Amino acid sequence: MRNDRPKKPLYKRWWVWLLALILIGSALGGGKDDEKPAADQGDKTPVVVATPQETPAENSVPVEPPKEEVVEVGIGKPATIADVTFIVNSVEETKEIKSGNQFIDNAKTEGKFIILDITVKNDKKESLTIHSSYFKLISADGVEYDPSTDSAVIMAMSDEADFFLQQVNPGLSKTGKVVFEVGPNLDLTTTLLRGQTGFWGTETVEISLKP
């Protein structure tokens, strides 16, 4: 005898819902793969950041340091610069400076003393201060000698005029002695005296000590 039970509607069958879920899941998964960020698609191009280069200012002119002015003459001749005149009146070489005082010892050296008699005249409009440190001896090979500060020399020369912070007013001049202690073989015929008008030494004269 034939079983004529009625069939269930299609939407009530379990395998229909299972198939529907599988299809929906596949559709959602495919959509996520397609929705990739734009940054992940295509070739990646490196970003180059340009660094601005400094360029020299237009019409810039290099600044040069002030040039040293030098005037060169000989013994007994005036050397004038910036309204200041230097004259070497005489040059003396000796191994011993006599004090002329029985209570003061003579100054002696294993080399020799160079004693310069110098006159400085001020033609500026203001006073001028002169110090013995403003003078140097320059040998032919460029060796520089400063005035002696030895106490024995200072004591032996105490009766002589010097240039220890001497102030020279406009229109006046001062004469004094400057002593250098040098080696025995220094040749004065190739040696210069350099004098300057101030502490910075931007204005100088060079006087040949050749007789």
C-alpha positions in Angstrom: 0.0 0.0 0.0 1.5 3.3 -1.0 2.5 5.9 1.7 1.0 9.1 0.7 2.4 11.4 3.5 2.5 15.0 2.5 6.0 16.5 1.7 7.4 19.3 3.9 7.7 22.7 2.3 11.1 23.5 0.9 11.8 26.3 3.5 11.2 23.8 6.4 14.0 21.4 5.3 17.2 21.7 7.3 19.6 21.1 4.4 18.1 24.1 2.6 19.1 26.4 5.5 22.6 24.9 5.8 23.2 25.5 2.1 21.9 29.0 2.5 24.3 29.7 5.4 27.3 28.3 3.4 26.5 30.5 0.4 26.1 33.6 2.6 29.4 32.9 4.4 31.2 32.5 1.0 29.8 35.8 -0.2 30.9 37.7 2.9 34.4 36.2 2.8 34.9 37.1 -0.8 33.7 40.6 -0.2 36.4 41.1 2.6 39.2 39.9 0.2 38.1 42.4 -2.4 37.9 45.3 0.1 41.7 45.8 0.5 43.0 49.2 1.6 44.1 51.4 -1.3 47.6 51.6 0.3 48.1 47.8 -0.2 47.3 47.9 -3.9 49.7 48.6 -6.7 53.4 49.3 -6.5 54.7 51.2 -3.5 56.6 54.4 -4.5 59.2 55.7 -2.0 58.7 59.2 -0.7 61.6 61.6 -1.3 61.9 64.7 0.9 63.8 67.5 -0.6 66.2 69.3 1.7 66.6 73.0 0.9 70.2 74.0 0.2 71.6 77.2 1.7 72.7 79.6 -1.0 75.0 82.6 -0.3 73.3 85.9 0.1 73.1 87.9 -3.0 75.8 90.6 -3.5 77.6 89.3 -0.3 81.1 90.7 0.0 83.7 88.8 2.1 84.9 90.8 5.1 88.7 91.1 5.3 90.5 91.8 8.6 92.1 95.2 8.8 95.6 95.2 7.4 98.5 96.1 9.6 100.2 99.4 8.6 104.0 99.3 8.7 106.6 102.1 8.1 110.3 101.2 7.9 113.3 103.6 8.3 116.8 103.6 9.8 118.7 104.9 12.8 118.3 108.7 13.4 115.4 109.0 10.9 111.8 109.7 11.9 109.2 107.0 11.3 105.7 108.4 11.5 102.5 106.6 11.5 99.0 107.7 12.7 100.5 111.0 13.9 103.0 109.4 16.1 106.8 109.7 15.3 109.5 107.2 16.5 113.2 107.9 16.3 116.0 105.6 17.4 118.7 108.1 18.5 121.5 105.6 19.3 122.2 101.9 19.7 124.6 100.4 22.3 125.8 96.8 22.7 127.3 95.7 26.0 127.8 92.6 28.3 127.5 94.7 31.4 125.3 97.7 32.4 127.0 99.8 35.0 124.6 101.3 37.6 126.8 104.3 38.5 125.8 103.7 42.1 128.0 102.1 44.6 125.0 100.6 46.4 123.5 99.0 43.2 125.2 96.1 41.4 125.9 96.2 37.8 123.8 94.0 35.5 125.6 91.3 33.6 124.6 88.7 31.0 126.0 85.7 29.3 124.7 87.1 26.0 124.6 90.9 25.4 122.4 93.9 26.2 121.1 96.1 23.4 120.4 99.5 24.8 118.3 101.8 22.5 117.8 105.5 23.1 114.3 106.3 21.6 112.2 109.4 21.1 108.5 109.3 20.7 106.6 112.4 19.6 102.8 112.7 19.8 101.1 114.8 17.0 97.6 113.4 17.8 94.8 115.4 19.2 94.7 113.4 22.4 97.3 112.1 24.9 99.3 109.0 24.1 100.5 106.3 26.5 103.8 104.6 25.7 105.1 101.5 27.5 108.4 99.6 26.9 106.3 96.5 26.0 105.3 98.3 22.8 108.8 97.7 21.4 110.3 94.4 20.1 113.5 93.4 18.3 113.0 91.2 15.2 115.9 89.2 13.9 116.4 88.3 10.3 114.9 84.8 10.8 111.8 86.2 12.6 112.8 85.7 16.2 111.2 88.2 18.5 112.8 89.7 21.6 110.9 91.6 24.3 112.4 94.3 26.5 114.2 93.0 29.6 112.2 92.9 32.8 115.1 91.5 34.9 115.3 93.3 38.3 119.1 93.7 38.0 118.7 95.5 34.7 115.9 97.7 36.1 118.0 98.7 39.1 121.1 99.4 37.0 119.1 101.6 34.7 117.2 103.3 37.5 118.9 106.7 36.8 117.9 106.6 33.2 114.6 107.7 31.7 112.4 104.8 30.6 109.0 104.2 29.0 107.1 102.7 31.9 103.5 103.9 31.1 104.7 107.3 30.0 101.9 109.7 29.0 102.7 112.0 26.1 100.4 114.9 25.6 99.7 116.3 22.1 102.5 118.3 20.6 105.1 116.9 23.0 107.7 114.1 22.9 109.4 111.8 25.4 112.9 110.2 25.2 113.8 107.1 27.1 115.9 103.9 27.0 114.8 100.4 26.2 117.0 97.4 27.1 116.9 94.0 25.4 118.9 91.0 26.6 119.7 88.8 23.6 122.1 86.0 22.6 125.8 86.9 21.8 125.5 86.1 18.1 122.5 88.4 17.3 123.5 90.4 14.2 122.2 94.0 14.6 122.9 94.8 11.0 119.9 92.6 10.0 117.8 93.3 13.1 114.7 95.6 13.2 113.1 97.5 16.1 109.4 97.3 15.9 107.4 100.0 17.7 103.6 100.4 18.0 101.3 103.2 18.9 99.0 101.2 21.2 98.3 97.9 22.9 96.7 96.2 19.9 99.7 96.8 17.6 97.7 97.6 14.4 99.9 100.6 13.7 103.6 99.9 13.8 107.0 101.2 12.6 110.1 99.1 11.8 113.5 100.8 12.3 116.6 99.1 10.9 119.4 99.0 13.5 122.1 98.8 10.9 124.7 101.5 11.7 
